[in-house]
């Protein structure tokens, strides 16, 4: 295989692909297979190498998205044949470019890398990088741990893990390692970044023995830290099996289903599960909550995220972890059931968002920083859109109050896309806030481009606010704050940090009547889990 020749036809390890001119003076290669279709006997197996092909794959359209339901309608869309990736690069002859691998969000149940919010042309063209995005299996086809699907044999640890979506992402990283040099990328300079569930998946790569050495920087945008015991995954999968038996009429009651299930041989169960359509599993999800990321020991550490505290995680690399100031407002804004009470809205969104920052950002940074062999880690909080001390937002109302700096709003700033929520984008991204918004976008992209290249977001000749590494010292630097008014940026460091104990103490200090209403509403709306709803 040849290294980058400056031409749009590239020979990869598995066959030749042709790219086409895209926006921002880039070339895009779409729908490149990085694994064999995970269908039939390969459902719930680790991804296999793709088949080689002859001739030239010249795809002008993106591939099928992974099987999922449309948000809102619930209609099934996508295909099991989904393991494809996309590559963008500048239209130059330059080689050895850093690689930006994007993992889309969506609660590990919905979304796609081909959504307009995550097209890679602007990052590739403006930051002079290679941008890669990929599909991965979602929902129960991506994470499903059932004893009948395991052989227990040496060498089958990945197949037995239940973490197939995680393995798909790792397989894409292996493809990058083996092929990206032909596109002019540096396989030894790979940044993995993701938002929401993509951020969670990025963080799980830090604790994944299977991902060791495949990436060299990481950025988590609005992630979380919770994994599950294999026994918890097994219990959920057993419950799904019982519901399937009732739903298709094989059993007349849950009790009969459990008895039938317990009498089935492993091979019979595996064949039965593989015979079921994706829609059958969606129907079970109403009764059995979906879980992702099982502590199997091969793909994800047996200690889960506790390994960050003990220092036993395998991938010690420079990391950026961030959160938006008003994370929970996304879920609240799009809910039709929230009470029409502005005081309650503000309290619920505030406490839920602060709790999310404490557990999904600051706590992880504190754990990482405790390890002497961990390189520098950096924190950020995204404030654009939130009301300032004067009560005003750069967004027009009611969006400034109701939405503000909500979950997902940082994506168009890091990727320069001006797309995130759909039809309301034109209401929140206005001519009035354009100058400040684009100035902030340029700065945020510049920090990340420098971080991708060196592991440090600060350029040698610093012309912007210095982004100091997180320090666990009292009063030491913590997060950089990304904000802008209508015309200019307002980027600054802060020594403030959030702890779960502190957030809960603040809630407990409120009058009993208000505290009870807040807790009741938070429980009902599941506002703390706001990340689960977006991509």
Secondary structure in CASP SS format (residue, H / E / C, confidence):
PFRMAT SS
TARGET T0000
AUTHOR 0000-0000-0000
METHOD secondary structure of the structure
MODEL  1
X C 1.00
X C 1.00
X C 1.00
X C 1.00
X C 1.00
X C 1.00
X C 1.00
X C 1.00
X E 1.00
X E 1.00
X E 1.00
X C 1.00
X C 1.00
X C 1.00
X C 1.00
X E 1.00
X E 1.00
X E 1.00
X C 1.00
X E 1.00
X E 1.00
X E 1.00
X H 1.00
X H 1.00
X H 1.00
X E 1.00
X E 1.00
X E 1.00
X E 1.00
X E 1.00
X E 1.00
X E 1.00
X E 1.00
X C 1.00
X C 1.00
X C 1.00
X C 1.00
X C 1.00
X C 1.00
X H 1.00
X H 1.00
X H 1.00
X C 1.00
X C 1.00
X C 1.00
X C 1.00
X C 1.00
X C 1.00
X C 1.00
X C 1.00
X C 1.00
X C 1.00
X C 1.00
X C 1.00
X C 1.00
X E 1.00
X E 1.00
X C 1.00
X C 1.00
X C 1.00
X C 1.00
X C 1.00
X C 1.00
X C 1.00
X C 1.00
X E 1.00
X C 1.00
X E 1.00
X E 1.00
X C 1.00
X C 1.00
X C 1.00
X C 1.00
X C 1.00
X C 1.00
X E 1.00
X E 1.00
X C 1.00
X E 1.00
X C 1.00
X C 1.00
X C 1.00
X C 1.00
X E 1.00
X E 1.00
X E 1.00
X E 1.00
X E 1.00
X E 1.00
X E 1.00
X C 1.00
X C 1.00
X C 1.00
X C 1.00
X C 1.00
X C 1.00
X E 1.00
X E 1.00
X E 1.00
X E 1.00
X E 1.00
X E 1.00
X E 1.00
X C 1.00
X C 1.00
X C 1.00
X C 1.00
X C 1.00
X C 1.00
X C 1.00
X C 1.00
X C 1.00
X C 1.00
X C 1.00
X C 1.00
X H 1.00
X H 1.00
X H 1.00
X C 1.00
X C 1.00
X H 1.00
X H 1.00
X H 1.00
X H 1.00
X H 1.00
X H 1.00
X H 1.00
X C 1.00
X C 1.00
X E 1.00
X E 1.00
X E 1.00
X E 1.00
X E 1.00
X C 1.00
X C 1.00
X C 1.00
X C 1.00
X H 1.00
X H 1.00
X H 1.00
X H 1.00
X E 1.00
X C 1.00
X C 1.00
X C 1.00
X H 1.00
X H 1.00
X H 1.00
X C 1.00
X C 1.00
X C 1.00
X C 1.00
X C 1.00
X C 1.00
X C 1.00
X C 1.00
X C 1.00
X C 1.00
X C 1.00
X C 1.00
X C 1.00
X E 1.00
X H 1.00
X H 1.00
X H 1.00
X H 1.00
X H 1.00
X H 1.00
X H 1.00
X H 1.00
X H 1.00
X H 1.00
X H 1.00
X H 1.00
X H 1.00
X H 1.00
X H 1.00
X H 1.00
X H 1.00
X H 1.00
X H 1.00
X H 1.00
X C 1.00
X E 1.00
X E 1.00
X E 1.00
X E 1.00
X E 1.00
X E 1.00
X E 1.00
X E 1.00
X E 1.00
X E 1.00
X E 1.00
X C 1.00
X H 1.00
X H 1.00
X H 1.00
X H 1.00
X H 1.00
X H 1.00
X H 1.00
X H 1.00
X H 1.00
X H 1.00
X C 1.00
X C 1.00
X H 1.00
X H 1.00
X H 1.00
X C 1.00
X C 1.00
X C 1.00
X C 1.00
X C 1.00
X E 1.00
X E 1.00
X E 1.00
X E 1.00
X E 1.00
X C 1.00
X C 1.00
X C 1.00
X C 1.00
X C 1.00
X C 1.00
X E 1.00
X C 1.00
X H 1.00
X H 1.00
X H 1.00
X H 1.00
X H 1.00
X H 1.00
X H 1.00
X H 1.00
X H 1.00
X H 1.00
X H 1.00
X H 1.00
X H 1.00
X H 1.00
X H 1.00
X H 1.00
X H 1.00
X H 1.00
X C 1.00
X C 1.00
X C 1.00
X C 1.00
X C 1.00
X C 1.00
X H 1.00
X H 1.00
X H 1.00
X H 1.00
X H 1.00
X H 1.00
X H 1.00
X H 1.00
X H 1.00
X C 1.00
X C 1.00
X C 1.00
X H 1.00
X H 1.00
X H 1.00
X H 1.00
X H 1.00
X H 1.00
X H 1.00
X H 1.00
X H 1.00
X H 1.00
X C 1.00
X C 1.00
X H 1.00
X H 1.00
X H 1.00
X H 1.00
X H 1.00
X H 1.00
X H 1.00
X H 1.00
X C 1.00
X C 1.00
X C 1.00
X C 1.00
X C 1.00
X C 1.00
X C 1.00
X C 1.00
X E 1.00
X C 1.00
X C 1.00
X C 1.00
X C 1.00
X C 1.00
X C 1.00
X C 1.00
X C 1.00
X C 1.00
X C 1.00
X C 1.00
X H 1.00
X H 1.00
X H 1.00
X H 1.00
X H 1.00
X C 1.00
X C 1.00
X C 1.00
X C 1.00
X C 1.00
X C 1.00
X C 1.00
X E 1.00
X E 1.00
X E 1.00
X E 1.00
X E 1.00
X E 1.00
X E 1.00
X C 1.00
X C 1.00
X C 1.00
X C 1.00
X H 1.00
X H 1.00
X H 1.00
X H 1.00
X H 1.00
X C 1.00
X C 1.00
X C 1.00
X C 1.00
X C 1.00
X C 1.00
X C 1.00
X C 1.00
X H 1.00
X H 1.00
X H 1.00
X H 1.00
X H 1.00
X H 1.00
X H 1.00
X H 1.00
X H 1.00
X H 1.00
X H 1.00
X H 1.00
X H 1.00
X H 1.00
X H 1.00
X H 1.00
X H 1.00
X H 1.00
X H 1.00
X H 1.00
X H 1.00
X H 1.00
X H 1.00
X H 1.00
X H 1.00
X H 1.00
X H 1.00
X H 1.00
X C 1.00
X C 1.00
X C 1.00
X C 1.00
X C 1.00
X C 1.00
X C 1.00
X E 1.00
X E 1.00
X E 1.00
X E 1.00
X E 1.00
X E 1.00
X C 1.00
X C 1.00
X C 1.00
X C 1.00
X C 1.00
X C 1.00
X C 1.00
X C 1.00
X C 1.00
X C 1.00
X C 1.00
X C 1.00
X C 1.00
X C 1.00
X C 1.00
X C 1.00
X H 1.00
X H 1.00
X H 1.00
X H 1.00
X C 1.00
X C 1.00
X C 1.00
X C 1.00
X C 1.00
X C 1.00
X C 1.00
X C 1.00
X H 1.00
X H 1.00
X H 1.00
X H 1.00
X H 1.00
X C 1.00
X C 1.00
X C 1.00
X C 1.00
X C 1.00
X C 1.00
X C 1.00
X C 1.00
X C 1.00
X H 1.00
X H 1.00
X H 1.00
X H 1.00
X C 1.00
X C 1.00
X C 1.00
X C 1.00
X C 1.00
X H 1.00
X H 1.00
X H 1.00
X H 1.00
X H 1.00
X H 1.00
X H 1.00
X H 1.00
X H 1.00
X H 1.00
X H 1.00
X H 1.00
X H 1.00
X H 1.00
X H 1.00
X H 1.00
X H 1.00
X H 1.00
X H 1.00
X H 1.00
X H 1.00
X C 1.00
X C 1.00
X C 1.00
X C 1.00
X C 1.00
X C 1.00
X C 1.00
X C 1.00
X C 1.00
X C 1.00
X C 1.00
X C 1.00
X C 1.00
X C 1.00
X C 1.00
X C 1.00
X C 1.00
X C 1.00
X C 1.00
X C 1.00
X C 1.00
X C 1.00
X C 1.00
X C 1.00
X E 1.00
X E 1.00
X E 1.00
X E 1.00
X C 1.00
X E 1.00
X C 1.00
X C 1.00
X C 1.00
X C 1.00
X E 1.00
X C 1.00
X C 1.00
X E 1.00
X E 1.00
X E 1.00
X C 1.00
X C 1.00
X C 1.00
X C 1.00
X C 1.00
X H 1.00
X H 1.00
X H 1.00
X H 1.00
X H 1.00
X H 1.00
X H 1.00
X H 1.00
X H 1.00
X C 1.00
X C 1.00
X C 1.00
X H 1.00
X H 1.00
X H 1.00
X H 1.00
X H 1.00
X H 1.00
X H 1.00
X H 1.00
X H 1.00
X H 1.00
X H 1.00
X H 1.00
X H 1.00
X H 1.00
X C 1.00
X H 1.00
X H 1.00
X H 1.00
X H 1.00
X H 1.00
X H 1.00
X H 1.00
X C 1.00
X C 1.00
END
